[in-house]
Amino acid sequence: MATNKEIQAFAIKYYNLYMNPQATFGEATETFADECLTLGFEVMKYGEGLECEYPDENVWDAEGFDEISDDITDVHLLGSAIFSKWTAMEQDDFSELSFRTWFIIAFARLATITDEQQTNPFVLTGKLKRFKLVSGDLNKESGQTGDQDAMQVLTVSSDGGIWLKRYKSIGNAEIPWAVEKIATNQETLESIMQAFSSSFEDYDASLVFHVKFWQLELVDTEDRIVKISGLMFGKSTFRSLSEFMREKLGRNDLLLFDGNYDPIDRIEAKYDRNTKIMMEDREDDYVIWDYHEKLMVDRESETIEYFRQIAEGCDVCHKYHVSGGVSQLLDNLGADVFSKKEGNPTDVYVDPLESRDYQIDIRTRRGKCRKITGTFDKKDLPINWSEFIESLLEFVSFYGMGEMLDERKYGKIRRRRNELIFCSVTFGEYGNQYWYLADEDIFEPGDFVIVPVGEDRHEEIARIESIEYHVKEEAPYPFDKIKHILRKFDRKTDEGLLR
């Protein structure tokens, strides 16, 4: 009879294997069956094992299995379920995310219920002693150029300091080209250890398939090892931890969790249109209309400015200051935004009476600058220009034109104390209008509301067309027949009413 310690070692071994995106089908199958048989696990028949214990759950689906995994305490039952699902695995399944996720959940639970203290060995619980962070192009697919590292291995130990090993990509292999010890004091070292310990305490790891990702190995003072991996990209969950590390060590060349992300801090776009307008009474003469626009999105000031010079002496300027919002808008842009465009063919028609040109200047956090120029048309603009403008328009449109210019505000009559609120609503674009009572003066024309309809009082969506205030005796519809508005329409809760 296998011991819990032996079963846990098996679970930890295969958990780490399935969590490793570089693991092969051969590694997952070569000795697996023999190990399962040695541990006493067996292949269950259809309807037995987990299916019998949890008949109402889809136990072979990762999502369904996750729902019941914490309830499983029978080691033989879980081990046999793992063995049974493994027997049906084909080579293509091993690369499928949801398939491998099922095994990751199962191995994690098996390791937990065979632990002496019934704790999850893949979650950091003790005091952190050292860690090793591998980050970069671990799948050898993206290729690195110039002075970029293909991969970095950062090892930090409470008693051994900080070491960095750097790799270059040559062919299909990563070749180490530099090893250095990063000088630091004990206070900085302790602050880094504390930051990592806090960030990964009770962290629930997940499998990632990606060209660039990071792998982290945490070791506590009891030599318990926790392995975690994740996507390496600019908006990484651990971006703040990456920035903290670079600041503490005075190093701007570390890949860490975000790939040494250099966010965009400012975009300035200029648009110039020059139009020659022929004079009706003078065929050989014309006037020139110079029209200009400038758009500035700035992280430091958290502002968006949109300036238009319609003509000399005629300017229009919009300025939006949204703390946190502008930064988030810029964070949604990749570092290579506006780097590609299709370009116009060489024989494109050129209008002799009008030109439309643009210039886009981009500046990053570390001072890198890019300039993009061209003619202002679909093919010569960057391919993701329209996507950027749509997100920008959605952002500024949220704030509208204000209330001073809104007829619903300056045209609103205040209700007297003895007056009731009558709302005229329609159920379609060309439908008849019906009167409903509102219990609160919170609605405006154009609002969508939920109202009861018919003798069965079923709920429907209606649009408020107008609002009037009357005393009960002057109701616009027989008062005893008027129903009440139930609530404002909410897309999340009232989605079922949409037709």
MIMIDO-193753 format. One record per residue (C-alpha): x, y negated, z. Coordinates in steps of 0.001 Angstrom, whole numbers, plus 500000, padded with zeros to 6 digits. Layout:
// residues N
XYZ ...
This chain:
// residues 499
500000500000500000 501507496676498945 502059494020501589 500634490508501424 504182489194501089 504754491300497959 501427490246496456 502129486588497190 505535486831495501 503767488269492434 501170485467492487 503784482721492841 505899484191490034 503047484229487536 501529480946488716 504807479215487875 505017481094484572 501502480098483478 502120476498484586 505196476295482378 504222475141478857 507421476705477522 506584480187478826 506126482855476150 503507485531475606 506219488155476056 507108486850479515 503451487078480521 502999490653479299 506305492524479456 506038493957482996 502672492600484111 500688495851483908 503322497834485822 503437495179488543 499634495196488902 499527498983489209 502344498956491767 500395496453493870 497290498652493725 495182496533491386 492885498228488875 490960497380485731 487292496953486558 484466498173484355 481884495771482965 479543494567485724 481881495537488547 484190493441490705 483681489693490441 480660490049488162 478939492133490809 479907489790493670 478878486619491813 476130487612489342 474910484027488850 478312482602487852 480307482857484644 483337484218486482 485459484633483334 485187480963482394 487710478597484016 485067476096485097 482713478741486473 485541480587488208 486763477377489823 483333476955491417 483634480209493373 487396480683493739 487592479140497223 485022481685498456 487135484693497444 488976486326500359 489273489921499104 492842490396497825 492087493624495926 488977492130494319 490845489064493061 493953490980491997 491843493464490048 489935490608488392 493244489124487245 494368492513485909 491033493035484129 491097489642482381 494749490146481437 493958493404479586 491703491445477201 494312488768476506 495608488343472969 498665486358471949 496684483328470770 494808483217474083 498024482505475967 498340479130474229 494724478185474889 494365475685477739 491150476935479368 492350480554479199 495587479800481013 493770477518483458 491684480494484628 494849482410485515 496411479370487215 493355479032489476 493376482773490171 497099483022490983 496882479951493227 493999481497495168 495731484888495389 498874483230496764 496772481333499312 494812484291500719 498012486345501058 499862483541502853 500562484077506546 498929480763507435 496326480901504628 497773477702503120 498264476925499458 501988477367498701 501683475100495667 500804472052497747 503478470173499668 502732470416503393 506132470294505112 508756467550505262 510394466947501890 514087467907501805 514921467566498110 513314467350494700 514258467784491056 512440465890488319 512856466987484703 511386464535482212 511533464078478471 510999465884475198 510811469356476738 509132470861473669 511883469583471341 509354468207468860 509395464427468876 513070463772468229 515044460943469796 517023458270468033 519582455662468947 520541455476472591 517460457286473912 517868460358476081 515924463407474946 515735464650478516 516834463662481997 517165465740485168 517083463707488369 518001465551491578 517447463820494912 518447465343498240 518206463898501736 521785464973502438 523311465126498952 522332461824497378 521005461247493865 522350462877490706 521310462224487106 522002464600484217 521308463248480722 520680465188477513 520782464407473806 518719466294471235 520845468055468619 518883470274466265 516522472351468406 518628472119471536 519198469611474321 522901469120474991 524076467503478255 526209464460477547 526515462714480905 526333463518484621 526531460806487234 525895460229490895 523717457173491426 525095455092494275 522582454176496954 522372453623500694 520648455842503250 517739453441503719 516923453468499996 517291457242499858 514859457698502752 512340455294501192 512443457298497940 511942460594499787 509013459097501693 507441457717498499 507612461120496780 506336462930499851 503326460604500121 502590460711496380 502505464507496134 501006465430499473 497996467640498699 498455466917494963 496483469356492804 498608470195489757 497201470979486315 498584472557483162 499667470311480300 500483471050476660 502220468003475241 505335466989473368 506528464931476322 505880465870479929 507588466051483283 508265468942485641 508819468370489337 510170470819491902 509665469833495544 511426471682498375 510521471147502033 512638471733505131 511331475310505360 512547475932501779 509006476250500451 509015475310496757 506191473460495020 506308473075491221 504200470460489436 504027469225485843 502190466441484055 501996464277480948 504746461715480484 503235458556479061 502994454860479838 499705455004481730 500874457916483883 499219458392487271 502679457975488776 503691454877486839 503926452797490031 506167455462491571 508388455300488474 508642451514488732 509387451815492456 512261454212491722 513799451986489035 513580448930491263 515105450693494275 517973452151492253 518486449151489997 518158451365486918 515979450560483908 517065453634481934 515266456367483903 512524458347482113 510817459633485302 507022460058484966 506214457399482357 509031457864479837 510640454543480787 507531452760479598 508105449146478580 504615447588478603 503539444764476338 503422441473478241 502335439082475508 500751439102472061 500570435951469986 498820436117466615 498651433244464124 496370432989461100 496750430364458367 494393429806455449 495267427330452724 492434426557450306 492613424307447254 489213422791446471 488841421470442931 487245418039442568 484128418002440385 484943414725438668 488692415351438262 489652418673436676 493368418245437276 493083417317440958 492068419075444172 492033418629447939 493743421011450333 491999422490453351 494417423880455940 492666426059458489 494526427637461435 493822430054464265 495954431225467164 495244434074469584 497325434552472736 496984437432475208 499322436963478168 499894439306481103 501733436864483368 498955434266483382 496210436906482926 494717434774480168 493339435075476659 493371431904474548 491699431587471175 492402428338469349 490911427167466036 491964424102464088 489117423733461631 490494420521460204 492581417587461308 490836416085464310 488514419094464722 489718421749467188 487957424475469178 489581426348472074 488339429214474253 490288430279477343 489541433321479505 491304433903482820 490504437378484157 492901438574486840 493620442273486343 491402442488483279 493886441073480778 496635443349482121 494371446352481677 493606445277478109 497339445167477353 497941448458479174 495588450155476732 497984449341473888 500812451683473012 504365450362472862 504320450877469080 501069448997468456 500952447187465080 504054449073463912 502408450603460825 500498449201457886 499517450567454495 500538447545452432 499066446211449198 500014447580445749 502463445537443685 499815444613441113 497306443196443616 495507440054442396 496783436797443929 494251433952444146 496028430751443003 493581428598444970 493732430309448336 496217432077450605 495603433860453901 498659434786455975 499321435989459496 502139436423461975 502014438590465112 504660438237467832 504904440881470556 507012440661473717 507501443505476216 508243443515479944 511982443896479337 512142441160476742 512032443204473546 510391441262470717 508772442292467446 507418440157464626 504897441368462039 503924439217459055 501824439618455936 498680438624454095 495471438684456109 493606441586454494 492824445166455394 495786446844453722 498450444357454784 497292444069458398 498523446709460887 496376449830460698 495185449462464311 494438445738464093 490689446304463789 490701448589466834 492508445928468861 490129443163467747 487064445280468548 488297445908472093 489181442222472479 485777441115471197 484045443501473588 486143442080476419 485381438394475801 481741439009474807 481084440353478291 481419436806479656 478984435288477159 478395431553476690 477409430713480257 474097429627481766 474016425920480872 473450426853477229 471014429678477978 467374428836477289 466322431583479687 467907429529482467 467110425922481579 463664426861480259 462622428831483339 459732427455485408 459933428033489153 457145430131490629 454782428747493244 454291430720496451 450778431921495653 451556432964492068 452163436500490840 454671437618488193 453121438828484933 455390440367482278 454362440920478681 456105444024477327 456309445941474058 457109449595473387 458499449213469896 459838446633467506 456401445881466081 454223447175468896 451378445463470710 452062443520473890 450853444786477266 450788443072480635 452506444468483721 453052443070487187 456549442655488620 457054442927492373 460280440894492265 461308437856490252 464448439559488917 463526440095485266 464197438034482159 462875438200478586 464870440801476709 465301443109479696 464384446770479289 462270448230482068 460566451478483037 456776451294483278 453945453787483912 451774454511480877 448370456158480446 446138457907482916 448900460356483831 451209457400484502 454150458962482663 457258456792482442 458333454975479279 460879452330478313 459517448878477478 461044445519476570 459995442319478324 458940439695475775 457779436912478088 457131436151481757 454303434051483154 453257433009486666 449553432956487564 447378433179490622 445419436413490836 442208434819489573 443910433567486396 445599436838485431 446087437187481635 444531440679481809 441877442207484122 443787442363487390 442443445729488554 443760447376485359 447322446017485469 450071448456486437 453390447573488074 456873447693486560 458783450514488242 462405449434487751 465000448141485343 466173450588482694 469424452351483612 471142454267480813 472589456862483175 469489457721485188 466895457080482461 468702458706479528 466004461376479308 463436458728478312 465343457708475188 463788458944471964 
